[in-house]
Amino acid sequence: MYLDDNRLIKRPKVLQLLSVSSSTLRRWVKSGRFPPPIDNGDAHLSWQFKDVHLWLSNR
């Protein structure tokens, strides 16, 4: 199966993948522990799949 590393995943999916709360994710981003979201022009917070996957791989 082909997975596009550049695809965007929204905050609910990131929270599910990391098994953390919204407040924990917010703290991690603010402290630099987790990559910041991508500004894609809408009101939703999104991350590139490759950034989340890399972070999980190095955890």
N, C-alpha and C positions, 0 to 999 in steps of 0.2 A: 504494500500500500504506500502511495506517495503522500507525504506530509509536507506542506509548505512551511518552512521555518520562519518565514516572514509574516505569516498570518497573525492577526490580532486576536487575543483572547481577553474577554471582559472580566471584570473584577469578581463576579460570582464564581466563575470557573477557576480563577486563580486562587480564591479562598478555598475552594474545594480541593484543588491540587495540593495546596500547602497545609490544609487542615488547621487553619487559623481563623480568628475572628477579624472583622473589619478593622477594629481598633489596633490589633496586633500588626496587621499589614500596614496600616497608616504609620505606626511607630517605626517599623522596619524601614519603610521608604524614607521617612524623615531623618532617620539616623544613618542612612546609607547602607544598611544591612541588606536591603533588597533593591533591585533596579527601579527607577522611577517609571511611572506610566508614560505612554506615548500620547501626545496631544494630537488626536486625529480629527479635531474640529467639531466633535459633538460633545454632549454632556457626560458621556460614559468614559470611565477609566478603563484603559486597555493596555495590555503589554504584548510585546512580540513573543511568540511562542519560543523562539530560539533563546531569548533572554531568560525566560522562566525555566526552560529545560536545562540550560547551562548552570543556573543557580542551583537547581535541584541536584544536578550531577556532581557539583562541587561541595555539596552540603555535608 
